[in-house]
Amino acid sequence: MLKDEIKRCRQRLFDGGIEDAAHEAALIARHVTGFDRAGQIVHADDEITPAQINKFNSVTEKRLTRYPLQYLLGSWTFMGIELCVGEGVLIPRDDTEVCVSLCLDYLKNTRGARAADLCSGSGAVALALESFAGADVTAVELSDEAFKFLKKNISLNNSSVRPVLGDVLKCHADFADGSFDLIASNPPYIPARELDGLQPEVKFEPRTALDGGEDGMDFYRAIVKLWTRKLRRGGALVFELGEGQAENAARLMKAQGFGNIRTALDFGGEQRAIIGTLL
């Protein structure tokens, strides 16, 4: 019966050291059967097919290797937006909502603002800016693999976001000065020396989306230097931040002519995002 297979999956995940095994077992059950949590309750006593049992087992076994659940499911939700994910693209995280919230606060009561999402990955930030602020968004991504997911997610969500395959360290030259009202970025920000110590699941994600150089600040320095002129006066620059990076990011932005600089905290009390406006 379905309930027995869910229980078996949950126990295996728990024994394998997977946090929140019950939640993950329910997500795996939805992936296998198509039933959401309510459906799993209604159909708890239903018999399931041998093929479904095999799929339960194969997905569970793969998850026990610490392969990311999001990759196994093939999709993940960010701020209510369904996104395709898989090997080669960074998994959207709740922390990024802090960055998006700063953007939305800046864009409130504004429709059709011109925005750029740099290091876009799956397109989570770009799609959220379009969905919740009505922004006209350009999404820039370097990785060929991640770019495939970006285009797929734009199509999946019937979006008008413009995907650009490009290197943010170079393609700034393709945009006129003053092109944007807002530039947002969740850049690679993990210090290179810390990459080997990340949790096992993260090691399956693309290193290029994580590695921020020796101190984790390489992309902040480059984006502030290269992209500031692409903002109109009064336009905003917004970054997601790694732990302990707020002071250095604020210093970079201030030196480049930004004011009204402030940060926002994540649920753990860490300064997770920063915004400044070009004076």
N, C-alpha and C positions, 0 to 999 in steps of 0.2 A: 504494500500500500504506500501511497505517497508520503503519509506522515512518517512511516518507518524509514523511508529513504532519506527524508529530510533530517530525521533524528540521527541516522547513521553518519550522514555528511557532517552535521554539526559536531558530533563527538570526535570524528576524525580530525576536523579542523582544530578543535579545542586541544586534543592530544598532541597535535603538531605545533602548538604554540601560536596559533593564529588569533590575534586579538578580535574580539567581537565575533566569535565563531557563529553565534546564532543569526546575526544579521547577514553575514556572508553566506551561510547555508540557505537562507531565504532568497537571497539574490541569485544563487546558483540554481535553486529550484525554479525560480521565475525564468531563468535562461533556458532551462531544460524543458519546462512544461508550458510556459507562457502564462501561468497563473501568477497574479500579484498576491500580496499577503492575504487579502480577503479570499481570493480564489483558492489559495492553499488550505485555508480553513474549511471552506465549503467542500472541497474535493479531497479532504484529508484521508478518507477511507477508500478512495478510488485505487484500483489497481493501475500500475504503470507498466509500460511495455519494456521488453528486454533492451530495446534500443535506448530508451530513456534511462534505464538503469546503467547501461554502459556509458552513457554520456555523463551521468552523475559521477561515476567512478573516475572517468578520464579527466574531467574538469577538477574534481577534488584532488586527485593525485598531482596534477600540474600545479594547483595552488599550493600544495604542501612543499613544493620546491621553492616557494616564495615568489613564484612568477606572479606579477600583478593581477589582481582580480579584474581590474578594469580592462586589461588586455584580453583576458579570457572571455569576458562578456562582450567585448567588441564595441561597447558604447558606455558613456557616462553622462550624467546630467550636471550641468553647471548653471546655477541660477534659473532652473527650470528649462534650460535649453538642452536638447538632446544632441550629443556630440559623438561621432564615431572616433574611436581611439584604437591604437594598436602599436606594435613595435615601430619605433622611429619617430614617435611624437610624444611630447611631454603630457602626462596625465593632468587634466584640470584639477585644481585643489580649492577647497573652501577658502583658504587664505587669500586667494586672488580676488575674492569678492570685496575685500577691503580696498584694494586698488580701484576696482570698478565703482565702488560706492563713492570714492572721492571724485571720480570722473563724473558720475551722475549728479552729484551735488553741484559741481561747477556748471554742468550743462542744464540744470533745471530751468524750466520755462523757456528753453531754447530748442527750436526744431531745425533740423537741417545743418547743424554745425558740422564743419569739416574736421574730421579726426583721422589720426594715423595710429595704428597699433603695430609697434615694432617688436620683432621676435614673436610673431603671432602664434606659431605652433598650430594647435587645433582650431584656432580662431575664436576661442572662448571669450576673450575680452572684446574683440571686434564685434562679434555677434550680439553680445550684451549691450554694447554702446548703441548699436543700431536698434535693437529690440526695445530698450527701455528709455532711450533718449532721442530716438529718431535721427541719429547722427548719420552723416554721409561718410563712410569709413573706408580707408585704404589699409589693408593688412599686408605687412611685409614679412616674409619668411625666407630664410636661406636654404634650409635643408630640403632636398628633393622629396624625401620620404614624408616629412611633416607637411610639405606643400600639398601632397596628394590628399592628406586628411583635411587640410584647410579648404581645398576646393570641394571636397565631398561634403563637408559640413555646411558650406555656403549653399550648396545645392539642396541638401537635406532640409534646411530651414527656409528655403525659398527666399534667400537673402540677396541683397544688392551690394553687399560688401565686395570691394574690388581686391582680389588677391594679386600680390606682386611677388614674384620669385626674385629675391635680391638680397644682397649683403648690406645690412644697415650701416656697416663701416664704409660703404662705397656709394650706395644708391641714393644717398641724400642729394647728390648732384643732379638727379633726375627730376627733382621737385623745385619749383620756384620758391624764392624767399616769401614768407608770409602766407604759405599755402594752407596752413592749418590753424584751427581755433584751439585744438587740443592734440597733444601727442602723449600716448600712453605706452608703457612698456613693462613687461614682466621678463627682464633679461636673464641670462645665465648669471647667477650671483653666488654660487658656492665656491669658496676658496679652494684652489686646486689640491692643496694638502689635505683637505677634509673629504675628498671624494671617495677614497677607499674605505672610509669609516661610516659611510651612509648605510641606512637600513637595507637589507637584501633586496627588497622590492625595487628600490630606487635605482639600483645598479643595472636593472634591465632597461631603464629609460635612456634616451640618447645622451651621451656625455656632453655633446655640443650644446645641449639645452640647459646644462647644469654648470659647466666649468666657467667660472667668472675670472679666471686668472689667479695670480699669486695671492691677492688679497680679496678677491671676489668683486672688485670694483672696476674691472676693465671696461665693461660695457656702459656703466654709468658715466665714466670719464668720456668715452667716445661719443655717446649719444648727446650729452650736454654740449660737447664741443662742436659736433657736426650738424646737429639738428635744431639747435636753438633758433637759428635764422629762418627756419622753415615755419616757425610760429609767427602769427601776427602779434603786435603789441597788445598786451592784456591777455594773450593766449596762455594756456596752462600746460605744464609738463608734469606727468604723473608716473611714478615708478612703484612697482612692488619692491620690497626690501628684504634682504636677508637679516639674520640676527646681528644686531650691533652695527648696522650700516647707516643708520639714520643721520648721525652727526656728519659723517664724511659726505654723504649724498647732499645734505643741506649746504655744506661748505662749497661743493662743486657748483651747485645751482646758484648760490648767492654770488659767487665769483663771476658767473656768466650773465648776471643781470636780472636774476629772478628775485621776487619779493613775495610777501604774504605766504611764506613757506610754513607748512604745518604737516604733521604726521597723523596717522590714524593707527589704532591698535587692533590686533587680532584678538581672538577669544582667549588666548593665553597671556594677553597683556604685553605682547611684543610689538614694537613699532614696525608695522608690516607694510606701510605704504606712505608715500610722501607726495605732496603737491606744491607747486609754486607757480606764480604768474609772472610773465615777462613784463618788466617795467619799461 
